[in-house]
Amino acid sequence: MEEGKINNPQASDKQDVKDEKAYVEETSKFIEETSLDKMHEIAEAARLKKLMEPPKWILPED
């Protein structure tokens, strides 16, 4: 078992809820503080980065 991990489904669920709440708060803050133009720039940069990556081959397992 990894260090710091708890093997308890209930504790894990509570941690997941905390993580989700933190994620929602962080996302809401980003949306409120970031202009739509800036979001567009971020998305365009991500799109261009994706286009520049070499193709990834996915081979079926035999």
C-alpha positions in Angstrom: 0.0 0.0 0.0 1.3 3.5 -0.8 2.4 5.6 2.1 -0.2 8.1 3.2 -3.1 6.2 1.5 -5.9 4.9 3.7 -7.5 1.6 2.8 -11.0 2.7 4.0 -13.7 3.3 1.4 -15.6 5.7 3.6 -12.5 7.8 4.3 -11.7 7.7 0.6 -15.2 8.9 -0.3 -14.9 11.8 2.2 -11.6 12.8 0.7 -13.0 12.6 -2.8 -15.8 15.0 -1.7 -13.2 17.4 -0.3 -11.1 17.2 -3.5 -14.2 17.8 -5.6 -15.3 20.8 -3.6 -11.8 22.2 -3.8 -11.8 21.6 -7.6 -15.2 23.3 -8.0 -14.0 26.3 -5.9 -10.8 26.6 -7.9 -12.7 26.4 -11.2 -15.3 28.9 -10.2 -12.5 31.3 -9.1 -10.7 30.9 -12.5 -14.0 31.5 -14.4 -14.7 34.7 -12.4 -11.2 36.1 -12.6 -10.3 35.2 -16.2 -11.6 37.1 -19.2 -13.1 35.2 -22.1 -10.4 36.5 -24.4 -7.7 35.0 -22.0 -9.6 31.7 -21.9 -9.6 31.7 -25.7 -5.9 32.3 -25.8 -5.3 29.4 -23.4 -7.5 27.1 -25.5 -5.8 28.2 -28.8 -2.3 27.6 -27.2 -3.4 24.1 -26.1 -4.8 23.3 -29.6 -1.6 24.4 -31.3 0.5 22.4 -28.9 -1.7 19.3 -29.6 -1.2 19.8 -33.4 2.6 20.0 -33.0 2.8 16.7 -31.1 3.9 13.7 -33.2 1.1 11.1 -33.9 0.6 8.5 -31.2 0.1 5.0 -32.5 -2.3 2.8 -30.7 -1.7 -0.8 -31.5 -4.2 -3.5 -30.6 -3.1 -6.1 -28.0 -2.7 -9.6 -29.4 
